[in-house]
Amino acid sequence: MAANDAYRTRRAFILIHRYIGLTIGLLIVILGLTGSVAVYWREIDRVLRPQLQVQPQAATPISLGDVLAIVKKAHPQRPKPWTLEMPYDERSPYYATYSRPEEKGLVYSTNLHVAVNPYTGEILSQWYWGETAVSWIYDLHASFQAGLTGHKVVGLFGIVLLFVSASG
């Protein structure tokens, strides 16, 4: 009878190990695939949303002060500071980000993004983070779409994965 109990216990542990492994494996696959998108999110976003592609010109790009003035003129109701990001190549727009707009409440990582043509000052696109395919996938990678709690879980999962990998 003891051998039978040992067999059942071993079988239970094998099943538990299998399902924990499958679950963790699925999480690793999700984080790996979405991480690949997160690394190249700007480039992928420009391909998926052609309005973000800028035609290079011989003209000198407008100044950051001019970009800020254009964005503030388009959004006079937004009193908090804007974050500006320089174009990373001649085909990229300036990006202005407004953290936690009032109309979205206190939702974690819901920012307003405005893309501005660096040569003409034209606003190319405006969107809230999480409402485009690429930003949604990025949030899936960063927080499993579960806000601040999900962000902490992903971070903890990364630490656990580091120790598991290092241990063998």
Accessible surface in RSA format (square Angstrom, percent):
REM  Atomic radii and reference values for relative SASA: ProtOr
REM  Chains: A
REM  Algorithm: Lee & Richards
REM  Probe-radius: 1.40
REM  Slices: 20
REM RES _ NUM      All-atoms   Total-Side   Main-Chain    Non-polar    All polar
REM                ABS   REL    ABS   REL    ABS   REL    ABS   REL    ABS   REL
RES MET A   1   177.51  91.9 131.73  87.2  45.78 109.0 117.05  99.5  60.46  80.1
RES ALA A   2    82.24  75.6  69.21 106.8  13.03  29.6  74.01 104.2   8.23  21.8
RES ALA A   3    83.01  76.3  67.79 104.6  15.22  34.6  75.20 105.9   7.81  20.7
RES ASN A   4    64.84  44.7  58.91  56.9   5.93  14.3  17.88  43.0  46.96  45.4
RES ASP A   5    71.00  49.7  68.79  68.5   2.21   5.2  26.94  63.4  44.06  43.9
RES ALA A   6    61.91  56.9  50.09  77.3  11.82  26.9  57.63  81.2   4.28  11.3
RES TYR A   7   135.17  63.1 129.71  73.8   5.46  14.2 100.61  75.6  34.56  42.6
RES ARG A   8   136.11  57.1 130.31  66.4   5.80  13.8  59.69  81.6  76.41  46.3
RES THR A   9    71.99  51.2  67.05  68.0   4.95  11.8  47.27  63.5  24.72  37.4
RES ARG A  10   158.02  66.3 153.31  78.2   4.71  11.2  55.72  76.2 102.30  62.0
RES ARG A  11   120.24  50.5 118.43  60.4   1.81   4.3  20.61  28.2  99.62  60.4
RES ALA A  12    47.19  43.4  42.02  64.8   5.17  11.8  46.62  65.7   0.57   1.5
RES PHE A  13   132.06  66.1 129.30  80.1   2.76   7.2 129.60  78.6   2.46   7.0
RES ILE A  14    63.19  36.0  60.92  45.4   2.27   5.5  62.88  45.3   0.31   0.8
RES LEU A  15    64.17  35.7  64.08  45.8   0.10   0.2  64.17  45.1   0.00   0.0
RES ILE A  16    94.27  53.6  89.73  66.8   4.54  10.9  94.15  67.8   0.12   0.3
RES HIS A  17   140.17  76.6 134.95  93.8   5.22  13.4  86.35  89.0  53.82  62.6
RES ARG A  18   114.23  48.0 106.80  54.4   7.43  17.7  36.97  50.5  77.26  46.8
RES TYR A  19   130.04  60.7 128.96  73.4   1.07   2.8  88.52  66.5  41.51  51.2
RES ILE A  20    94.96  54.0  92.63  69.0   2.33   5.6  94.88  68.3   0.08   0.2
RES GLY A  21    39.12  48.2   0.00   N/A  39.12  48.2  30.92  84.8   8.20  18.4
RES LEU A  22   111.61  62.2 103.44  74.0   8.17  20.5 105.66  74.2   5.95  16.0
RES THR A  23    77.68  55.3  73.32  74.3   4.36  10.4  52.49  70.5  25.19  38.1
RES ILE A  24    65.66  37.4  65.66  48.9   0.00   0.0  65.66  47.3   0.00   0.0
RES GLY A  25    27.68  34.1   0.00   N/A  27.68  34.1  27.11  74.4   0.57   1.3
RES LEU A  26   108.14  60.2 102.99  73.7   5.15  12.9 106.22  74.6   1.92   5.2
RES LEU A  27    49.54  27.6  49.54  35.4   0.00   0.0  49.54  34.8   0.00   0.0
RES ILE A  28    70.33  40.0  67.65  50.4   2.68   6.5  68.74  49.5   1.58   4.3
RES VAL A  29    83.80  55.1  78.11  70.7   5.69  13.7  83.69  72.7   0.11   0.3
RES ILE A  30    50.55  28.8  48.29  36.0   2.26   5.4  50.55  36.4   0.00   0.0
RES LEU A  31    23.80  13.3  21.76  15.6   2.03   5.1  22.16  15.6   1.63   4.4
RES GLY A  32    42.85  52.8   0.00   N/A  42.85  52.8  37.02 101.6   5.83  13.1
RES LEU A  33   121.94  67.9 118.26  84.6   3.68   9.3 118.79  83.4   3.16   8.5
RES THR A  34    11.64   8.3  10.92  11.1   0.71   1.7  11.64  15.6   0.00   0.0
RES GLY A  35    11.38  14.0   0.00   N/A  11.38  14.0  11.30  31.0   0.09   0.2
RES SER A  36    68.66  58.0  58.47  78.0  10.19  23.5  36.76  78.3  31.90  44.7
RES VAL A  37    32.07  21.1  31.74  28.7   0.33   0.8  32.01  27.8   0.06   0.2
RES ALA A  38    14.37  13.2   8.48  13.1   5.89  13.4   8.76  12.3   5.61  14.9
RES VAL A  39   107.37  70.7  78.30  70.9  29.08  70.1  85.68  74.4  21.69  58.8
RES TYR A  40   128.85  60.2 128.85  73.3   0.00   0.0  83.38  62.7  45.48  56.1
RES TRP A  41    37.36  15.0  37.18  18.0   0.18   0.4  18.86  10.1  18.49  30.0
RES ARG A  42    28.12  11.8  27.36  13.9   0.76   1.8  14.18  19.4  13.94   8.4
RES GLU A  43    72.37  41.6  70.05  53.0   2.32   5.5  40.44  78.2  31.94  26.1
RES ILE A  44    56.29  32.0  54.36  40.5   1.93   4.6  56.26  40.5   0.03   0.1
RES ASP A  45     3.42   2.4   3.42   3.4   0.00   0.0   0.79   1.9   2.63   2.6
RES ARG A  46    31.10  13.1  31.10  15.9   0.00   0.0   2.60   3.6  28.50  17.3
RES VAL A  47   108.36  71.3  94.53  85.6  13.83  33.3  94.86  82.4  13.50  36.6
RES LEU A  48   103.49  57.6  77.79  55.7  25.69  64.6  80.35  56.4  23.14  62.3
RES ARG A  49    35.11  14.7  34.40  17.5   0.71   1.7  28.23  38.6   6.89   4.2
RES PRO A  50    88.55  64.5  81.11  73.9   7.44  27.0  81.29  67.1   7.25  45.1
RES GLN A  51    87.26  48.8  71.06  51.9  16.20  38.6  45.47  96.8  41.79  31.7
RES LEU A  52     0.00   0.0   0.00   0.0   0.00   0.0   0.00   0.0   0.00   0.0
RES GLN A  53    81.95  45.8  66.62  48.7  15.33  36.5  10.55  22.5  71.40  54.2
RES VAL A  54     1.18   0.8   0.00   0.0   1.18   2.8   1.18   1.0   0.00   0.0
RES GLN A  55   116.95  65.4 114.05  83.3   2.90   6.9  56.32 119.9  60.62  46.0
RES PRO A  56    53.97  39.3  33.57  30.6  20.40  74.2  33.81  27.9  20.17 125.3
RES GLN A  57    84.88  47.5  62.68  45.8  22.20  52.9  29.29  62.4  55.59  42.2
RES ALA A  58   117.88 108.4  69.36 107.0  48.52 110.4  81.62 114.9  36.26  96.1
RES ALA A  59    55.85  51.4  37.52  57.9  18.34  41.7  48.97  69.0   6.88  18.2
RES THR A  60   117.51  83.6  98.51  99.9  19.00  45.3  65.91  88.5  51.60  78.0
RES PRO A  61    65.13  47.5  53.57  48.8  11.56  42.0  53.57  44.2  11.56  71.9
RES ILE A  62    36.07  20.5  28.38  21.1   7.70  18.5  34.47  24.8   1.60   4.4
RES SER A  63    61.84  52.3  50.03  66.8  11.81  27.2  51.91 110.5   9.93  13.9
RES LEU A  64    76.69  42.7  72.20  51.7   4.49  11.3  72.20  50.7   4.49  12.1
RES GLY A  65    50.55  62.3   0.00   N/A  50.55  62.3  37.80 103.7  12.76  28.6
RES ASP A  66    73.78  51.7  72.55  72.2   1.24   2.9  11.50  27.1  62.28  62.1
RES VAL A  67     0.00   0.0   0.00   0.0   0.00   0.0   0.00   0.0   0.00   0.0
RES LEU A  68    52.77  29.4  52.77  37.7   0.00   0.0  52.77  37.1   0.00   0.0
RES ALA A  69    60.73  55.8  49.08  75.7  11.65  26.5  56.49  79.6   4.24  11.2
RES ILE A  70    50.48  28.7  46.20  34.4   4.28  10.3  48.67  35.0   1.81   4.9
RES VAL A  71     0.00   0.0   0.00   0.0   0.00   0.0   0.00   0.0   0.00   0.0
RES LYS A  72    98.81  48.2  95.98  58.9   2.83   6.7  46.36  41.7  52.45  55.9
RES LYS A  73   177.35  86.5 155.14  95.2  22.21  52.9 106.62  96.0  70.73  75.3
RES ALA A  74    48.43  44.5  16.18  25.0  32.25  73.4  27.37  38.5  21.06  55.8
RES HIS A  75    18.16   9.9  17.44  12.1   0.72   1.8  16.21  16.7   1.95   2.3
RES PRO A  76   108.80  79.3  76.35  69.6  32.46 118.0  82.65  68.2  26.16 162.6
RES GLN A  77   113.02  63.2  87.21  63.7  25.81  61.5  69.37 147.7  43.65  33.1
RES ARG A  78    19.21   8.1  12.12   6.2   7.09  16.9   0.00   0.0  19.21  11.6
RES PRO A  79   114.38  83.4  75.44  68.8  38.94 141.5  86.62  71.5  27.76 172.5
RES LYS A  80    80.16  39.1  75.57  46.4   4.59  10.9  61.08  55.0  19.08  20.3
RES PRO A  81   116.43  84.9  98.60  89.9  17.83  64.8 106.64  88.0   9.79  60.9
RES TRP A  82    23.03   9.2   0.00   0.0  23.03  54.1   1.05   0.6  21.98  35.7
RES THR A  83    88.13  62.7  83.07  84.2   5.06  12.1  58.45  78.5  29.67  44.9
RES LEU A  84    49.19  27.4  20.08  14.4  29.11  73.2  20.08  14.1  29.11  78.3
RES GLU A  85    70.27  40.3  66.82  50.6   3.44   8.2  33.12  64.1  37.14  30.3
RES MET A  86   108.48  56.2 100.75  66.7   7.73  18.4  99.99  85.0   8.49  11.3
RES PRO A  87    32.70  23.8  14.11  12.9  18.58  67.5  14.55  12.0  18.15 112.8
RES TYR A  88    95.69  44.7  59.95  34.1  35.74  93.0  68.89  51.8  26.80  33.0
RES ASP A  89    54.38  38.1  38.73  38.5  15.65  37.0  32.76  77.1  21.62  21.6
RES GLU A  90   102.17  58.7  92.89  70.3   9.28  22.1  37.84  73.2  64.33  52.5
RES ARG A  91   108.81  45.7 108.81  55.5   0.00   0.0  30.73  42.0  78.08  47.3
RES SER A  92     0.15   0.1   0.10   0.1   0.05   0.1   0.10   0.2   0.05   0.1
RES PRO A  93     0.05   0.0   0.04   0.0   0.02   0.1   0.04   0.0   0.02   0.1
RES TYR A  94     5.10   2.4   5.10   2.9   0.00   0.0   0.01   0.0   5.09   6.3
RES TYR A  95     2.80   1.3   2.66   1.5   0.14   0.4   1.53   1.2   1.27   1.6
RES ALA A  96     0.00   0.0   0.00   0.0   0.00   0.0   0.00   0.0   0.00   0.0
RES THR A  97    24.10  17.1  23.69  24.0   0.42   1.0  12.22  16.4  11.88  18.0
RES TYR A  98     0.00   0.0   0.00   0.0   0.00   0.0   0.00   0.0   0.00   0.0
RES SER A  99    57.49  48.6  56.32  75.2   1.17   2.7  31.57  67.2  25.92  36.3
RES ARG A 100   103.99  43.7  99.46  50.7   4.53  10.8  18.25  24.9  85.75  52.0
RES PRO A 101     0.00   0.0   0.00   0.0   0.00   0.0   0.00   0.0   0.00   0.0
RES GLU A 102   102.81  59.0  80.45  60.9  22.36  53.2  74.25 143.6  28.56  23.3
RES GLU A 103    97.18  55.8  55.51  42.0  41.67  99.2  59.38 114.8  37.81  30.9
RES LYS A 104    64.99  31.7  55.31  33.9   9.68  23.0  23.18  20.9  41.81  44.5
RES GLY A 105    38.29  47.2   0.00   N/A  38.29  47.2  34.51  94.7   3.78   8.5
RES LEU A 106   162.34  90.4 136.22  97.5  26.12  65.7 137.67  96.7  24.67  66.4
RES VAL A 107    83.69  55.1  76.96  69.7   6.73  16.2  82.98  72.1   0.72   1.9
RES TYR A 108    67.25  31.4  55.65  31.7  11.59  30.2  38.04  28.6  29.21  36.0
RES SER A 109    32.46  27.4  23.94  31.9   8.52  19.6  26.79  57.1   5.66   7.9
RES THR A 110    15.38  10.9  15.31  15.5   0.07   0.2   6.19   8.3   9.18  13.9
RES ASN A 111    32.88  22.7  32.88  31.8   0.00   0.0   0.00   0.0  32.88  31.8
RES LEU A 112     5.75   3.2   5.75   4.1   0.00   0.0   5.75   4.0   0.00   0.0
RES HIS A 113    14.78   8.1  14.78  10.3   0.00   0.0  13.60  14.0   1.18   1.4
RES VAL A 114     0.00   0.0   0.00   0.0   0.00   0.0   0.00   0.0   0.00   0.0
RES ALA A 115     0.00   0.0   0.00   0.0   0.00   0.0   0.00   0.0   0.00   0.0
RES VAL A 116     0.00   0.0   0.00   0.0   0.00   0.0   0.00   0.0   0.00   0.0
RES ASN A 117    13.73   9.5  13.73  13.3   0.00   0.0   0.00   0.0  13.73  13.3
RES PRO A 118     3.13   2.3   3.13   2.9   0.00   0.0   3.13   2.6   0.00   0.0
RES TYR A 119    30.27  14.1  13.30   7.6  16.96  44.1   1.74   1.3  28.52  35.2
RES THR A 120    82.19  58.5  45.72  46.3  36.47  86.9  52.68  70.8  29.51  44.6
RES GLY A 121     8.56  10.6   0.00   N/A   8.56  10.6   3.11   8.5   5.45  12.2
RES GLU A 122   101.59  58.3  91.22  69.0  10.37  24.7  39.05  75.5  62.55  51.1
RES ILE A 123    48.24  27.5  27.10  20.2  21.14  50.9  27.10  19.5  21.14  57.4
RES LEU A 124    32.57  18.1  14.17  10.1  18.40  46.3  15.90  11.2  16.66  44.8
RES SER A 125    15.30  12.9   5.87   7.8   9.43  21.7  10.06  21.4   5.24   7.3
RES GLN A 126    88.29  49.4  60.77  44.4  27.52  65.5  14.90  31.7  73.39  55.7
RES TRP A 127    15.51   6.2   9.13   4.4   6.39  15.0  14.86   7.9   0.66   1.1
RES TYR A 128    45.07  21.0  45.07  25.6   0.00   0.0  30.69  23.1  14.38  17.7
RES TRP A 129    29.08  11.7  22.66  11.0   6.42  15.1  18.42   9.8  10.66  17.3
RES GLY A 130    23.84  29.4   0.00   N/A  23.84  29.4  10.74  29.5  13.10  29.3
RES GLU A 131   106.50  61.1  69.00  52.2  37.50  89.3  42.88  82.9  63.61  51.9
RES THR A 132    17.37  12.4  10.81  11.0   6.56  15.6  16.12  21.6   1.25   1.9
RES ALA A 133    64.75  59.5  45.99  71.0  18.76  42.7  55.08  77.6   9.67  25.6
RES VAL A 134     1.90   1.3   1.60   1.5   0.30   0.7   1.60   1.4   0.30   0.8
RES SER A 135     0.79   0.7   0.57   0.8   0.22   0.5   0.57   1.2   0.22   0.3
RES TRP A 136   118.35  47.5 118.35  57.3   0.00   0.0  98.66  52.6  19.68  31.9
RES ILE A 137    51.46  29.3  51.46  38.3   0.00   0.0  51.46  37.1   0.00   0.0
RES TYR A 138    71.01  33.2  71.01  40.4   0.00   0.0  24.07  18.1  46.94  57.9
RES ASP A 139    20.77  14.5  20.77  20.7   0.00   0.0   2.30   5.4  18.48  18.4
RES LEU A 140    39.48  22.0  39.48  28.2   0.00   0.0  39.48  27.7   0.00   0.0
RES HIS A 141    51.92  28.4  51.92  36.1   0.01   0.0  25.55  26.3  26.37  30.7
RES ALA A 142    23.67  21.8  17.87  27.6   5.81  13.2  22.71  32.0   0.97   2.6
RES SER A 143     5.00   4.2   5.00   6.7   0.00   0.0   0.64   1.4   4.37   6.1
RES PHE A 144    47.27  23.6  33.30  20.6  13.96  36.3  33.30  20.2  13.96  40.0
RES GLN A 145    73.40  41.0  42.39  31.0  31.00  73.8  21.88  46.6  51.52  39.1
RES ALA A 146    55.75  51.3  35.28  54.4  20.47  46.6  46.58  65.6   9.16  24.3
RES GLY A 147    27.25  33.6   0.00   N/A  27.25  33.6  20.24  55.5   7.01  15.7
RES LEU A 148    91.27  50.8  87.41  62.5   3.86   9.7  87.41  61.4   3.86  10.4
RES THR A 149    97.03  69.0  94.78  96.1   2.25   5.4  58.98  79.2  38.05  57.5
RES GLY A 150     2.89   3.6   0.00   N/A   2.89   3.6   2.89   7.9   0.00   0.0
RES HIS A 151    79.90  43.7  76.62  53.3   3.29   8.4  47.34  48.8  32.57  37.9
RES LYS A 152   135.47  66.1 124.56  76.4  10.91  26.0  82.02  73.8  53.45  56.9
RES VAL A 153    75.64  49.8  75.07  68.0   0.57   1.4  75.09  65.2   0.55   1.5
RES VAL A 154    23.66  15.6  21.78  19.7   1.87   4.5  21.78  18.9   1.87   5.1
RES GLY A 155    37.94  46.8   0.00   N/A  37.94  46.8  35.28  96.8   2.66   6.0
RES LEU A 156   114.63  63.8 111.31  79.6   3.33   8.4 112.39  78.9   2.24   6.0
RES PHE A 157    25.12  12.6  21.41  13.3   3.72   9.7  24.74  15.0   0.38   1.1
RES GLY A 158    35.21  43.4   0.00   N/A  35.21  43.4  28.84  79.1   6.37  14.3
RES ILE A 159    95.84  54.5  94.02  70.0   1.82   4.4  95.26  68.6   0.58   1.6
RES VAL A 160    72.55  47.7  70.83  64.1   1.72   4.1  72.55  63.0   0.00   0.0
RES LEU A 161    58.85  32.8  57.52  41.1   1.34   3.4  58.80  41.3   0.05   0.1
RES LEU A 162   118.44  66.0 114.51  81.9   3.93   9.9 117.99  82.9   0.46   1.2
RES PHE A 163   134.73  67.4 132.12  81.8   2.61   6.8 132.47  80.3   2.26   6.5
RES VAL A 164    89.06  58.6  85.80  77.7   3.26   7.8  86.79  75.4   2.27   6.2
RES SER A 165    77.41  65.4  49.16  65.6  28.24  65.1  39.66  84.5  37.75  52.9
RES ALA A 166    86.60  79.6  43.41  67.0  43.19  98.2  55.98  78.8  30.62  81.1
RES SER A 167    98.38  83.1  55.60  74.2  42.77  98.5  50.68 107.9  47.70  66.8
RES GLY A 168   100.27 123.7   0.00   N/A 100.27 123.7  53.94 148.0  46.33 103.8
END  Absolute sums over single chains surface
CHAIN  1 A    10603.0       8747.9       1855.1       7308.0       3295.0
END  Absolute sums over all chains
TOTAL         10603.0       8747.9       1855.1       7308.0       3295.0
